[in-house]
Amino acid sequence: MYSYATPFMESILHMNESAIGIMMLTLGVFSVIGSRMGGKWADKWGTVRMIIIGLSMLVVALALLPLISSPVFISLLLISFWIFSMAMTIPVSATRKGRMQQIPLHSPDR
């Protein structure tokens, strides 16, 4: 699912195939955790707040990624943070859409 990150890891971070495979597994774990936490936090703090927080985190991660590539460990943490924040917004937006669909479009007395 995150194969678009592979060229960045190969050319910029100089990772080999086995390290990229391990990183893909790590990104999958961060995606699951982000999705789980996004749903939990949406119930706790509301969907609008979580969409704003998640997208803000996503913007910060993507803005810093081209700037921070020299310590590989920091870059990998930043990529993991990016995937976490992206996955966090998925259940939040689905919850928001589901709640919007529950609003009646006409009055019941028609």
C-alpha positions as CSV (number, residue, x, y, z in Angstrom):
1,M,0.0,0.0,0.0
2,Y,2.9,2.4,0.7
3,S,5.0,1.4,-2.3
4,Y,5.3,5.1,-3.3
5,A,7.6,5.5,-0.3
6,T,10.0,2.8,-1.7
7,P,11.9,5.1,-4.1
8,F,12.5,7.7,-1.4
9,M,13.9,5.0,0.9
10,E,16.1,3.6,-1.9
11,S,17.5,6.8,-3.4
12,I,17.5,9.3,-0.5
13,L,17.9,7.0,2.5
14,H,20.0,4.4,0.7
15,M,18.2,1.5,2.2
16,N,18.5,-2.1,0.8
17,E,15.6,-4.3,-0.1
18,S,15.4,-6.2,3.2
19,A,15.5,-2.9,5.2
20,I,12.7,-1.6,3.1
21,G,10.7,-4.7,3.7
22,I,11.1,-4.3,7.4
23,M,10.1,-0.7,7.1
24,M,7.0,-1.6,5.1
25,L,6.0,-3.9,7.9
26,T,6.6,-1.1,10.4
27,L,4.5,1.3,8.3
28,G,1.7,-1.3,8.3
29,V,1.8,-1.5,12.1
30,F,1.8,2.3,12.4
31,S,-1.2,2.4,10.1
32,V,-3.2,0.0,12.2
33,I,-2.3,1.9,15.4
34,G,-3.2,5.2,13.8
35,S,-6.5,3.9,12.5
36,R,-7.4,2.5,15.9
37,M,-6.4,5.7,17.8
38,G,-8.1,7.9,15.3
39,G,-11.4,6.2,15.9
40,K,-11.0,6.2,19.6
41,W,-10.0,9.8,19.7
42,A,-12.8,10.8,17.4
43,D,-15.3,9.3,19.9
44,K,-13.6,11.1,22.8
45,W,-12.8,14.6,21.3
46,G,-15.1,14.8,18.2
47,T,-14.6,14.4,14.5
48,V,-13.9,18.0,13.5
49,R,-11.1,18.4,16.1
50,M,-9.5,15.1,15.1
51,I,-9.7,15.9,11.4
52,I,-7.9,19.2,12.1
53,I,-5.3,17.6,14.3
54,G,-4.7,14.7,11.9
55,L,-4.3,16.9,8.8
56,S,-2.1,19.3,10.7
57,M,0.2,16.4,11.7
58,L,0.2,15.2,8.1
59,V,1.2,18.6,6.9
60,V,4.0,18.9,9.4
61,A,5.4,15.4,8.6
62,L,5.3,16.0,4.8
63,A,6.8,19.5,5.1
64,L,9.7,18.2,7.2
65,L,10.4,15.0,5.2
66,P,12.4,16.7,2.4
67,L,14.4,18.7,4.9
68,I,15.4,15.9,7.3
69,S,17.0,13.0,5.6
70,S,20.5,12.9,7.0
71,P,20.0,10.8,10.1
72,V,18.2,7.8,8.7
73,F,16.5,7.0,12.0
74,I,14.9,10.4,12.2
75,S,13.7,10.1,8.6
76,L,12.2,6.7,9.3
77,L,10.4,8.1,12.4
78,L,9.1,10.9,10.3
79,I,7.8,8.6,7.7
80,S,6.1,6.5,10.4
81,F,4.6,9.6,11.9
82,W,3.3,10.5,8.4
83,I,1.6,7.1,8.0
84,F,0.2,7.2,11.5
85,S,-1.4,10.7,10.9
86,M,-2.7,9.7,7.5
87,A,-4.3,6.5,8.9
88,M,-5.7,8.4,11.9
89,T,-7.8,10.6,9.6
90,I,-9.5,7.6,7.8
91,P,-11.9,6.4,10.6
92,V,-12.4,10.0,11.6
93,S,-13.7,11.0,8.2
94,A,-15.8,7.9,7.9
95,T,-17.3,8.6,11.3
96,R,-18.0,12.2,10.3
97,K,-19.7,11.1,7.0
98,G,-21.8,8.5,8.9
99,R,-23.0,11.1,11.4
100,M,-23.8,13.5,8.5
101,Q,-26.0,10.9,6.8
102,Q,-28.1,10.5,9.9
103,I,-29.4,14.1,9.6
104,P,-32.9,14.0,8.1
105,L,-33.2,15.9,4.9
106,H,-36.9,16.6,5.3
107,S,-39.2,17.0,8.1
108,P,-41.0,13.9,9.3
109,D,-44.5,15.5,9.0
110,R,-44.4,15.6,5.2
